[in-house]
Amino acid sequence: MPAVRDVCRISWTLCVAAVLSLAALSARAETIARSGQGFLEEIDGYRVLHVKGTPYEMGFQHGELLKEHIRENMRYLFDVKAKDAKLEFFGLKLEPKQLISMIVGIQRPHIPQRFLEEMQGLAAGAECEAEDVIVANFIPELFHCSGFALMNSATKDGTLYHGRILDYSTDWKLQEHAVLIVAEPEGRIPFANVTYAGFIGSVTGMNAEHVSVGEMGGRGLGHWDGTPMAFLVRRVLEEARSLEEAVAVFRDSKRTCEYYYVVADGDDNQAVGLAAHWNSFEIVKPGEAHPRLPEPTDDTVLLSAGDRYKELARRVREGRGTFDADSARRLMDCPVAMKSNLHSVLFEPRSTKLWIANASSDGLPAATQKYFEFQLSELLGRESK
């Protein structure tokens, strides 16, 4: 009987903690608008977009609820940043929009139909040209960040932490349209996508099955005959229930260019690094050396380049066995994060917690800014008020 009472007491404590946590979250949240099953809210001032249903329905909710952000985002990308730019490709000097349109034509056969339908819905909801939405969603294919996973003996209590530093650019004003999308796709795994208004693909995210993923770009421009990187990551978020299934999405797909990933699974407390090029595929396990990653540490996966990698490796060696969520976030401080640090995210996949920082409006790196804390399991249980 004492054992039964103990179990009941623990269960009651957990239930009370969950209720108090949801109540605290509600107190910090303000619903802005609704669209169908979707709604937009602000939590501590951070935009959180909830979308749910078929691909087209999720796209329409996204478009309608973030219409002004999407339209301004695309206006700035196309009419300001890309207006006078020219990119050279096989001797041809093309405007970015022309080049991306060409990439779209090459990659369209490799894109799951559901993502095309979602972009069509987004265009309809935002009252934009569908082709503009599609072109904007292929911009990540032009740009080629750091990532790490710490687990087991590398952390204070064995918790798996997955850090992701996105070093793109802070002068594209994307941070002004930052949004955390909490998606519940019909018949697929719910997930959180750290992204920007108008973008349905992902470079940083975690799903309800405790799988997290972050991307790091490389070279290989021109090798575009495959599925765009951001849509492969999106597939992982809504399809992968384990580390093995996540790796299989990258391994078994027709890939493009040269990309690297850190993928983690909170259920197994494991992570790997992936080198997924258009013509080759490698897996780097925790503590494993690689010619480009010559300073391994047990129970860690560290992906970066040059002096940033050396600094990250040094910080991890010095703090090994002591890392908690706070000190793991500090691993992403500059100069591991570059001046172009658009967002930095720390995942705790087992609990589905995540902390997000974005670059400031005047371009200061995300790593210097406030981190906002969320928990996917709590966000999925929310309804607009």
N, C-alpha and C positions, 0 to 999 in steps of 0.2 A: 504493500500500500504506500509506503513512503515514496517509492520510485514513481508511482502513478501521480501522487500529489506534486512531486517535483516536475514531472512532465507537464502537468496542467498549469503549474505556476509559470514555467518557462513559456508555454504557449500563450498564456494570458499576457505576459510581459511583452512578448513579441507583437501581439495584436495591438496592445496599447501603444507601443512604440510606432507601429505602422500608422495608426490613426493620428497620433500626434504629429508625425512627419507629414502626412497629407494635409493636416490642418495648417501646419506652418507654411507649406507650399502654397495653399490657397490664400493665406494671408498676404503673401508676397506677390500674388498674381492679379492681373487685371485683364479681362476679356475685352478685345478691341472690336472684333466683328466675327460673323458667322457666314459660311457658305456651304449649303448642303450639310454633309456630315462633318465638314471641316470647320476649324475656327482658329483665329489668330489671337494670341494673348501676349502680354508682356510680364515677365517674371523678373523682379528686381530691375526692370527697365530693359531686359534682353528680349528680343523678339523670338517667340516660339510659335511655329506654325504647325497645326495638327491637320493632317490630311488622311482621308480614309475612303476605301471603295475600289472601284475599277480604275485602271490606269487613266482613262479620260477624266473620270470624276476627280481623282487626286490632282491631275494637272489643272483642271478648271478651278478647283478650290484654291490652289496655289496662285494661279493667275489672278483670280478675282480679289483675293484677300491681300495680295502684295502688288496690285496693279501699278501703283505709282512708283514703287521701288523698282519694279521690273522695267518699266518704260524708261525711267531715268538711268538705270544701270546700262541698258542697251544703247540709249542715246549717247552716254559718255564713252562707252567702249567703241562704238562705230563712228560717231561724229566728232569726237575730240581726240581720243588716243590713237585711233586708226586712220584718221582723216588724211593725214599727209605722210603716213608711214609707208615704206616700201620694203618688201621682203624678197630676197633673191632666192630663187629655186630653179635649179638646172638652167642657170643663165637668164631666166626670166625675172623681171622685177614686177612683183604683183602687190596690190593692196592686200592687207590682211584679210579683208572680207572676201576678196576674190580667191585667195589661197585656201581659206577655210571652206568656201563653197566647193572647191575642187576636192578637198579632203572628204567632205560630206558625200560627194558622188562616189568616191572610192569605197567608203566605209558603210554606206547605207545597207548593202546586202548582208552585212555582218551584225547589224543592230537588231536586237529582239523587237518584235512588232509592238510589244506593250510600251516600250520607251518612246517610240514614234507617236503612239496614241496619246501618251501622257504629254508630250510636247505640243501636240495638236490641241489638247484640252487647255494647256497653259496659255497658248496663244489666244484661244477663244475667250478665256476668262480675263486676260489682261488687255484684250482688244488690240493685239499686235499682229503683224504679219507672221504666219507660221514659219516661213523660211528664215526670218530674222531670229526667231526663237531657236530654231534648229542650228543655225550658224553660230549663235552665241554659245550654245551648249558644246560646241566642238573646240572652243578656244583652248582648253587644256592640252590639246594635241600639239599646240605650237610651243609650249613651254616645258622646258626640261630644267633638297630639303633635308631634313634629318629625322631619324626615328629610333626608338629604343624600346626594349622590353626588359624588365627586371622581375625576377621571380625567385621563389624558394629561398635558398641561402643568401641571395643578394639583397633581400629586403628584411626589414626589422622583424616581421612576423610571418614571412613567407608569402605575403600578398603579391599577386601579379599586378604590376603597373606597366602600362603601355603609353609611351610619350610620342607625340607627333608634332613636328615643327614644319609648318608650311612656309617656305621662303619663295614666294612668287614675286610680288611687287606691291608696294603700298601706295603708289601714285596712280593706280587704276581706279581708286575710290571704291573698290569692292567692299571694304570694311564698313562703309556707310550703309550697305545693304545686307549686312550679315544676318543670318537667321539660323536657328536650330529647327530643322524639320523633323517632326515626330510622325512617322508614316505607318499606316496600317493597311498595306496592300491586300486586296481581296485574295485569299487563298495562299498568301505567302507570309514570311516572317516579319513582324513589326521591327522597326529600326529607327535610330537617330542618325541624321545626316547633318554634319557641321558644314554649312554651305552658304550660298548667297542667293538673293532673290532672282528667280528666273532660271536657276540651274537645277536640273533634276538628277544629273550624274553626281558622283561622289568622289572625293579624294581623302575624306576623313569621316569615319563613322563606326557605329557599334550597333549590334542587333540584340533582340530580346533573348536570344540563345547564348549570350555572353561571348560572342565573337566580335573582335574589333579589328580595324584595318586602317592603315595609313600608307600613302604613296610617296615615293621620291623619284623625281624624273632624272633621266640621263640623256644620252645622245640618240642617234639613230633616226634623226629627222628624215622624212621621205619614205620611210617604211610604214605606210599607212593602210596597207591592205589587210585589215583585220578589225576586231572590235575595239572601239575607243577605250582607252584606259579607264576613264571615269564611269563607263557603263559596266566594265568588268567589276570594278569595286562595288557598284550598285548591285550587281548580281550577287556578290558575296553577301551583302547585307541582307538581301531578302531571300536567299536560298541556302546559305551555309549554316548548319546546326553544329558544326564541329570544326576544329582546325584542319582536319583531313579534307573535309568537304570544301573549305575555303581554298586550300591549296589546289584542289582539283579544278576549281573554276579557272584559275590562272594557267595551270599546267595544260589543261585540255582544250583551251580556247585558241582561236587564231589571234595572235597578239600583234601589237604594233610597236614601232620604235624601241626604246630601251627604258624600262621602268624597274624600280625596286620597291619592295613592300615589306612592312613589318605586319604580321598577322598574329593575333593572340586569341587564346581560348581560355576564358576564366573557369570553365568547368574542369578542364584538365590541368590548369595552371601551367600552360605551356605556350611557347611562341616560337616563330621562325622568321628568318629573313628570306626574301625571295629576290632573285635576279631574273626578271621575266622579260627577255628581249624578243624581238620578232623572230629570231632564228635559234634561240637557245633558252634553257631554263635550268636554274640552279637553286638549291635549298641550302641555307646556312642555319644550322641548329645552334641552340644556346651554347656559348663557350667555345664554338668552333672557329678556327682560324680560316682566313681567306686571303688571297694575295692583296685584295683591296682593303681588307679589314685585319691588319696584322697584330692588333693588340686585344685579343679576346679575354673575357673574364667569365668565370663559371657562372652559370645560370643567368646569363644576359645575352641579348641580341642588340648590337649597336650598329646602326647604319648612318653614315655621314661621309664626308669627304675632306681631304686636306687637313688643315689645321683645326677645323671644326671637329673632325673625327678624333684627332689627338686630344683635344681639350675634353670632349665628351668621355673618352676612354679614361683620361686621368681622373676626372670627377667621379666616375663610377668606381674605379679602383680605390680611391681614397675613402669613399663612403660605403663601400660594400658591406652588407650585413646590417646597415642602419637605416636604410631608406624607408620612409613613410610617404604619404601623399604629398605633404608639404615639401620635403626635401627632393622628392622625385620631380616635382614641378620646377624646382630650382636648377635641375640639370639642364633645363631648356633656356636658361638665361644666356644673354649675349656673352661671349661671341659664338657659342654653339648655334644660337639663333643669329641670323644675319640682319642687316639693316632692312632688308626686304621682307622681313618676317610678318606675314599677313595674319596668320593665326597660329596659336599653340594650344594643344589639347592634351590632357592627361586622362586616360581611361583606367578605371578599376573594373575590369570586365565581370568579375564574379558578382559584385554587388550592382553592376550596371551604372555606377556613378561615373560622371565625367566633369572635368573642369575646363572651361573655354576662355581664352583671352584673344582679343582681336587688336590689330594695329589701331592707333588713335586716328582721329580724323585728319590730323596734320602729319601723319606718316610715321609716328614713333613706333618701333617694333612691338608686336603683340606681347613679347616676353617681358616688356616693361610695364604692361597694363594690368588692370584688375582681372582676376580669374572669376568666372561665374560658375557656380556649382549646380549640377542637375543630377537627377537619377531617373534613368529611362523607365524603370519599372513603375515609378510614381507618376511620371508624365503620361504613361499609357492608361493609367486609371483615372485620368482627369476628364471632366466635361466642362464646357464653357458655362459661366454663370450669367 
